[in-house]
Amino acid sequence: MTRYVVVGGGIVGLAVAHRLLTDRPGDQVTVLEKEPGWAAHQTGHNSGVIHAGVYYPPGSLKATLCRAGSASMVEFCAAHDLSYDICGKLIVATAEAELPRLHALHQRALANGLPVRLIDAAEAREYEPHVAAVAALHVTSTGIVDFGAVCRKLAELLAAGGADLRTGTEVTGVVDRGDRVVVQTTRGEVPADVLINCAGLHADRISRLAGVPTPVRIVPFRGEYYELTPGRRELVRGLIYPVPDPQFPFLGVHLTKMIDGSVHAGPNAVLATSREGYSWGRISPRDVLDEVSYRGLWALGRKHYRYGLTEVARSLSRRRFAASLARLVPELTGADIVRAGAGVRAQAIRPDGTLVDDFLIVETGRQVHVLNAPSPAATSSLEIARHIVSRLPVAPAR
């Protein structure tokens, strides 16, 4: 019997544990989560979009796992009676100057094998009557779901399958003894033959605890959301996105119909003062020190400080936030939106200041560390799990 320990109870960690239980019956699977429940951070604070895989370079892990993951996520939801809606989305060019980027995105989507169409302004308004567009990319396979509900179902399946699920258990150390790994926690030691680190916002710290050289530092970016007031929800039928700036992994402020019928607007992207900093007032001295002492963040700031200042200004001003939305739907004003919480993106940054734009998974000995898994990781989670488990030895020596 092989003992697997998965650190992290977000959607990637739970999906990996479920894949282990499915593919390797008879082995022991333990999941360690420091919070009292599942999906407490990135998974539980995202926009609930089942991404199609439009944005990612052909052949990248994001492109291949997102496309496969969008299909397997829908299959999982259908099999377990979880609500989802393949409503499609529009990526809209609101000015002629954005058309070259829209056309480049169209070509990338085709290279990724996705069902997309370039449409003119009149056809865009057939899908979204209130949208402002000179042209748009219609992505038919984009959908929405409650990823928190997916996590609850995964945890239920894991419990039924005999997995050892430990919430309220924080990892404090990792000792690799060659023939096994000992995971030290706030509730005692847990022996493992294989450790799989899916700790999200804290994945680089777990890697360092384990003595594994970490080629990146995770820097937290807070994404703040508004939602449309109930009387203005009819302005958006599905999902409306701007054409993104290819220099950044952020997709720009967009409008998203949620599975509960509400319509969320956002997120922006501002540097957070805590890895779990869901508001300006939440500050972690340790996390701030981590950020300001990292030369990669200073290098990033020197290259993109204007972008960062724009995001901060939008964070502090409802009027600016509403103006960004009005580029997509001109009828929207500041009176039509109310605050709706925030999420924090765990973004891996290299020492030279470049953003890691693909999933980053480091394998060494008896350990696997998922060091960069922001969006579209929730969409791709079942396929990230399949990818990781397929690469593990069937029966590691003890």
C-alpha positions as CSV (number, residue, x, y, z in Angstrom):
1,M,0.0,0.0,0.0
2,T,1.3,3.4,-1.0
3,R,0.5,6.4,1.3
4,Y,-0.3,9.6,-0.6
5,V,-0.6,12.9,1.3
6,V,-2.1,15.9,-0.5
7,V,-1.6,19.3,1.0
8,G,-4.5,21.7,0.2
9,G,-8.2,21.4,0.1
10,G,-9.0,23.6,-2.8
11,I,-10.4,22.2,-6.0
12,V,-7.0,21.1,-7.4
13,G,-6.0,19.2,-4.2
14,L,-9.4,17.5,-3.9
15,A,-9.3,16.6,-7.6
16,V,-5.9,15.0,-7.2
17,A,-7.0,13.1,-4.2
18,H,-10.1,11.9,-6.0
19,R,-8.0,10.8,-9.0
20,L,-5.7,8.9,-6.7
21,L,-8.6,7.1,-5.1
22,T,-10.1,6.3,-8.5
23,D,-6.9,5.1,-10.2
24,R,-5.2,3.5,-7.3
25,P,-7.7,1.6,-5.1
26,G,-6.1,0.0,-2.1
27,D,-3.7,2.9,-1.6
28,Q,-4.1,5.3,1.3
29,V,-5.0,9.0,0.5
30,T,-4.9,11.7,3.1
31,V,-5.8,15.4,2.4
32,L,-4.5,18.1,4.8
33,E,-6.3,21.5,4.8
34,K,-5.5,24.2,7.3
35,E,-8.9,25.8,7.2
36,P,-12.0,24.3,8.9
37,G,-13.6,23.7,5.5
38,W,-12.9,23.1,1.8
39,A,-12.4,25.6,-0.9
40,A,-11.7,28.4,1.5
41,H,-9.5,30.6,-0.7
42,Q,-9.0,30.8,-4.4
43,T,-11.6,28.1,-5.3
44,G,-14.3,29.6,-3.1
45,H,-13.7,33.2,-4.3
46,N,-13.6,32.9,-8.0
47,S,-16.1,33.9,-10.7
48,G,-17.4,30.3,-11.4
49,V,-16.5,30.3,-15.1
50,I,-15.9,27.1,-17.0
51,H,-13.3,28.5,-19.3
52,A,-13.0,27.2,-22.9
53,G,-9.2,27.7,-23.3
54,V,-9.2,30.7,-25.7
55,Y,-6.3,32.7,-24.3
56,Y,-3.5,30.2,-23.8
57,P,-0.6,29.3,-26.2
58,P,-1.3,26.2,-28.2
59,G,0.5,23.2,-26.7
60,S,0.8,24.8,-23.2
61,L,-0.5,22.9,-20.2
62,K,-3.1,25.6,-19.8
63,A,-4.3,25.2,-23.3
64,T,-4.4,21.4,-23.3
65,L,-5.7,20.9,-19.8
66,C,-8.3,23.7,-19.9
67,R,-9.9,22.4,-23.1
68,A,-10.0,18.8,-21.7
69,G,-11.0,20.1,-18.3
70,S,-14.0,22.1,-19.5
71,A,-15.4,18.9,-21.0
72,S,-14.6,16.7,-17.9
73,M,-16.0,19.3,-15.5
74,V,-19.3,19.4,-17.4
75,E,-19.3,15.5,-17.4
76,F,-18.6,15.5,-13.6
77,C,-21.4,18.0,-12.9
78,A,-23.9,16.1,-15.1
79,A,-23.0,12.8,-13.4
80,H,-23.5,14.2,-9.9
81,D,-26.5,16.4,-10.6
82,L,-24.6,19.7,-10.0
83,S,-26.0,22.8,-11.7
84,Y,-24.1,24.3,-14.6
85,D,-24.9,26.3,-17.7
86,I,-23.0,26.4,-21.0
87,C,-24.1,29.9,-21.8
88,G,-21.2,30.9,-24.0
89,K,-19.5,34.3,-23.9
90,L,-18.5,37.3,-26.0
91,I,-15.1,38.8,-26.1
92,V,-15.7,42.2,-27.5
93,A,-13.6,44.8,-29.3
94,T,-15.1,48.2,-28.3
95,A,-12.8,50.2,-30.7
96,E,-11.2,49.6,-34.1
97,A,-7.7,49.7,-32.4
98,E,-8.6,46.4,-30.6
99,L,-9.4,44.5,-33.7
100,P,-5.9,43.2,-34.4
101,R,-5.8,41.7,-30.9
102,L,-9.3,40.2,-31.3
103,H,-8.2,38.6,-34.6
104,A,-5.0,37.2,-33.0
105,L,-7.2,35.7,-30.2
106,H,-9.5,34.2,-32.8
107,Q,-6.5,32.5,-34.5
108,R,-5.2,31.2,-31.2
109,A,-8.6,29.8,-30.3
110,L,-8.8,28.0,-33.7
111,A,-5.3,26.6,-33.1
112,N,-6.5,25.3,-29.8
113,G,-9.4,23.5,-31.6
114,L,-12.2,25.5,-30.0
115,P,-15.6,26.3,-31.5
116,V,-15.5,30.0,-31.9
117,R,-16.7,32.6,-34.4
118,L,-15.8,36.2,-35.2
119,I,-19.1,38.2,-35.5
120,D,-20.0,41.7,-36.3
121,A,-21.6,44.3,-34.0
122,A,-25.2,43.5,-35.2
123,E,-24.7,39.7,-34.4
124,A,-23.1,40.5,-31.1
125,R,-26.2,42.4,-30.1
126,E,-28.3,39.3,-30.9
127,Y,-26.5,37.5,-28.1
128,E,-26.1,40.6,-25.8
129,P,-28.6,43.3,-26.8
130,H,-27.0,46.0,-24.6
131,V,-23.3,45.4,-25.5
132,A,-21.1,47.9,-27.2
133,A,-18.9,46.3,-29.8
134,V,-17.4,46.9,-33.2
135,A,-16.8,43.1,-33.4
136,A,-16.7,40.2,-31.1
137,L,-15.5,36.6,-30.7
138,H,-18.3,34.2,-29.7
139,V,-17.1,31.3,-27.6
140,T,-19.8,28.8,-27.4
141,S,-18.3,26.3,-25.0
142,T,-17.8,28.7,-22.0
143,G,-20.0,28.0,-19.1
144,I,-20.7,28.7,-15.4
145,V,-20.8,26.6,-12.3
146,D,-20.4,26.8,-8.5
147,F,-16.9,25.4,-8.0
148,G,-17.5,25.4,-4.2
149,A,-20.3,22.9,-4.8
150,V,-17.9,20.8,-7.0
151,C,-15.5,20.7,-4.1
152,R,-18.2,19.6,-1.6
153,K,-19.1,16.8,-4.0
154,L,-15.4,15.7,-4.3
155,A,-15.0,15.7,-0.6
156,E,-18.2,13.6,-0.2
157,L,-16.8,11.1,-2.8
158,L,-13.5,11.0,-1.0
159,A,-15.1,10.3,2.4
160,A,-17.2,7.6,0.9
161,G,-14.1,6.1,-0.7
162,G,-12.2,5.9,2.5
163,A,-9.9,8.9,2.2
164,D,-8.5,10.4,5.4
165,L,-9.8,14.0,5.3
166,R,-8.2,16.4,7.8
167,T,-9.4,19.9,8.0
168,G,-8.0,22.4,10.6
169,T,-4.6,20.8,10.0
170,E,-1.8,23.2,9.0
171,V,1.5,21.9,7.7
172,T,4.4,23.2,9.7
173,G,7.3,21.2,8.3
174,V,8.3,18.5,5.8
175,V,11.1,16.1,6.4
176,D,12.3,14.0,3.4
177,R,13.9,10.9,4.9
178,G,14.7,9.2,1.5
179,D,12.5,6.2,2.0
180,R,9.5,8.3,3.1
181,V,8.4,11.9,3.7
182,V,7.2,13.0,7.1
183,V,4.7,15.8,7.1
184,Q,4.7,17.7,10.3
185,T,1.4,19.4,11.2
186,T,-0.4,21.3,14.0
187,R,-2.1,17.9,14.7
188,G,0.9,15.6,14.7
189,E,3.0,13.9,12.1
190,V,1.7,12.3,8.9
191,P,4.0,9.8,7.1
192,A,3.8,9.7,3.3
193,D,5.4,7.7,0.5
194,V,4.4,10.6,-1.9
195,L,3.7,14.2,-1.0
196,I,1.6,16.3,-3.5
197,N,1.6,20.0,-2.7
198,C,-1.5,21.8,-3.9
199,A,-1.5,24.5,-1.3
200,G,-2.3,27.3,-3.7
201,L,-1.5,30.7,-2.1
202,H,1.1,29.0,0.1
203,A,2.5,26.4,-2.3
204,D,5.9,28.0,-2.5
205,R,6.2,28.0,1.2
206,I,5.4,24.3,1.5
207,S,8.0,23.7,-1.2
208,R,10.6,25.5,0.8
209,L,9.6,23.7,3.9
210,A,10.3,20.5,2.0
211,G,13.7,21.7,1.0
212,V,12.8,21.8,-2.7
213,P,14.4,24.7,-4.6
214,T,11.6,27.0,-5.7
215,P,12.2,28.8,-9.0
216,V,9.4,31.4,-8.3
217,R,7.8,33.3,-5.5
218,I,4.0,33.5,-5.2
219,V,2.7,37.1,-5.0
220,P,-0.9,37.6,-4.1
221,F,-3.1,39.9,-6.3
222,R,-6.6,40.8,-5.0
223,G,-9.4,40.8,-7.5
224,E,-12.4,42.9,-6.3
225,Y,-15.9,42.3,-7.5
226,Y,-19.1,44.3,-7.8
227,E,-22.4,42.8,-8.8
228,L,-25.3,44.4,-10.7
229,T,-28.3,45.4,-8.7
230,P,-31.3,43.0,-9.2
231,G,-33.1,45.5,-11.4
232,R,-30.2,45.8,-13.9
233,R,-29.4,42.1,-14.3
234,E,-31.3,41.9,-17.5
235,L,-28.6,44.0,-19.2
236,V,-26.4,40.9,-19.3
237,R,-27.5,37.5,-20.6
238,G,-24.3,35.5,-20.3
239,L,-20.6,36.5,-20.1
240,I,-19.1,39.7,-21.6
241,Y,-15.3,40.1,-21.7
242,P,-13.0,42.8,-23.1
243,V,-10.1,41.9,-25.4
244,P,-7.3,41.2,-22.9
245,D,-3.8,42.8,-22.9
246,P,-1.5,39.9,-23.8
247,Q,1.2,41.3,-21.5
248,F,-0.8,40.3,-18.4
249,P,-2.5,37.1,-17.2
250,F,-5.5,39.1,-16.0
251,L,-8.4,39.2,-18.4
252,G,-9.7,42.7,-17.6
253,V,-12.9,43.7,-15.8
254,H,-15.8,41.7,-17.3
255,L,-19.4,40.8,-16.7
256,T,-20.4,37.3,-15.6
257,K,-23.7,35.7,-15.1
258,M,-23.5,33.5,-12.0
259,I,-25.2,30.1,-11.6
260,D,-27.5,31.7,-9.0
261,G,-28.8,34.3,-11.5
262,S,-26.8,37.2,-10.1
263,V,-24.4,39.1,-12.4
264,H,-20.8,39.8,-11.1
265,A,-18.6,42.6,-12.5
266,G,-14.8,42.4,-12.2
267,P,-12.3,41.6,-11.1
268,N,-9.6,44.2,-11.1
269,A,-6.1,43.2,-10.0
270,V,-4.3,45.0,-7.1
271,L,-1.3,43.8,-5.1
272,A,-2.6,42.3,-1.9
273,T,-1.1,43.0,1.5
274,S,-1.8,39.4,2.6
275,R,-1.9,36.1,0.8
276,E,-5.4,35.9,2.2
277,G,-6.0,39.6,1.9
278,Y,-9.6,40.0,0.7
279,S,-9.8,43.7,1.7
280,W,-7.4,46.6,2.0
281,G,-7.6,46.3,5.8
282,R,-6.3,42.8,5.9
283,I,-2.5,43.1,6.3
284,S,0.0,40.3,7.1
285,P,3.5,41.7,8.1
286,R,5.0,38.4,7.0
287,D,3.4,38.5,3.6
288,V,4.3,42.2,3.1
289,L,7.9,41.5,4.0
290,D,7.9,38.5,1.6
291,E,6.7,40.9,-1.2
292,V,9.0,43.9,-0.6
293,S,12.1,41.7,-0.1
294,Y,11.5,39.9,-3.4
295,R,13.5,41.4,-6.3
296,G,11.1,39.8,-8.8
297,L,8.2,42.0,-7.6
298,W,10.4,45.2,-7.9
299,A,11.4,44.2,-11.4
300,L,7.7,43.6,-12.3
301,G,6.8,47.0,-10.7
302,R,9.4,48.9,-12.8
303,K,8.0,47.4,-16.0
304,H,4.3,47.8,-15.3
305,Y,3.8,50.5,-12.6
306,R,1.4,52.5,-14.8
307,Y,-0.9,49.5,-15.1
308,G,-0.7,48.9,-11.3
309,L,-1.6,52.5,-10.6
310,T,-4.6,52.3,-12.9
311,E,-5.8,49.2,-11.0
312,V,-5.4,50.8,-7.6
313,A,-7.4,53.9,-8.8
314,R,-10.2,51.6,-10.0
315,S,-10.1,49.7,-6.7
316,L,-10.6,53.0,-4.8
317,S,-13.3,54.5,-7.1
318,R,-16.7,53.0,-7.8
319,R,-17.0,55.6,-10.6
320,R,-13.8,54.3,-12.3
321,F,-14.9,50.7,-11.9
322,A,-18.3,51.5,-13.4
323,A,-16.7,53.4,-16.3
324,S,-14.7,50.2,-17.2
325,L,-18.0,48.3,-17.3
326,A,-19.6,51.0,-19.4
327,R,-17.1,50.4,-22.1
328,L,-18.8,47.0,-22.5
329,V,-22.4,47.9,-21.6
330,P,-22.9,51.7,-21.9
331,E,-26.1,51.7,-19.9
332,L,-24.3,50.7,-16.7
333,T,-23.5,53.4,-14.1
334,G,-22.1,53.5,-10.6
335,A,-25.7,53.4,-9.3
336,D,-26.2,49.9,-10.9
337,I,-23.4,48.1,-9.0
338,V,-22.8,47.1,-5.3
339,R,-19.8,45.5,-3.7
340,A,-19.6,41.8,-3.9
341,G,-16.4,40.6,-2.1
342,A,-13.0,39.7,-3.5
343,G,-10.7,36.9,-4.4
344,V,-6.9,36.5,-4.2
345,R,-4.9,35.1,-7.1
346,A,-1.7,33.2,-6.3
347,Q,0.5,34.5,-9.1
348,A,4.0,33.0,-9.5
349,I,6.7,35.5,-10.4
350,R,10.2,34.7,-11.5
351,P,13.2,36.6,-10.0
352,D,13.5,38.7,-13.2
353,G,10.0,40.0,-12.8
354,T,8.3,37.9,-15.5
355,L,4.9,36.4,-14.7
356,V,4.7,32.6,-15.0
357,D,2.0,32.2,-17.7
358,D,1.5,28.5,-17.5
359,F,0.8,25.9,-14.9
360,L,4.0,25.1,-13.1
361,I,4.4,21.7,-11.6
362,V,7.8,20.6,-10.1
363,E,8.5,16.9,-9.5
364,T,11.4,15.7,-7.4
365,G,11.9,12.3,-5.7
366,R,8.8,11.5,-3.7
367,Q,7.3,15.0,-4.0
368,V,5.2,16.9,-6.5
369,H,4.7,20.7,-6.0
370,V,2.0,22.6,-7.9
371,L,3.6,26.1,-7.9
372,N,1.5,28.0,-10.3
373,A,-2.2,27.1,-10.7
374,P,-4.3,30.3,-11.1
375,S,-7.2,30.6,-13.6
376,P,-8.1,28.4,-15.4
377,A,-7.1,25.9,-12.7
378,A,-10.6,25.4,-11.4
379,T,-11.8,24.5,-14.9
380,S,-8.8,22.3,-15.5
381,S,-8.7,20.7,-12.1
382,L,-9.8,17.2,-13.0
383,E,-7.3,17.2,-15.9
384,I,-4.5,18.6,-13.7
385,A,-5.2,15.8,-11.4
386,R,-5.1,13.2,-14.2
387,H,-1.8,14.7,-15.5
388,I,-0.2,14.6,-12.0
389,V,-1.3,11.1,-11.1
390,S,-0.5,9.6,-14.5
391,R,3.2,10.6,-14.0
392,L,3.5,9.0,-10.5
393,P,5.2,5.6,-10.2
394,V,2.5,3.0,-9.7
395,A,4.2,1.6,-6.6
396,P,7.0,3.8,-5.1
397,A,9.5,1.9,-3.1
398,R,9.2,2.3,0.7
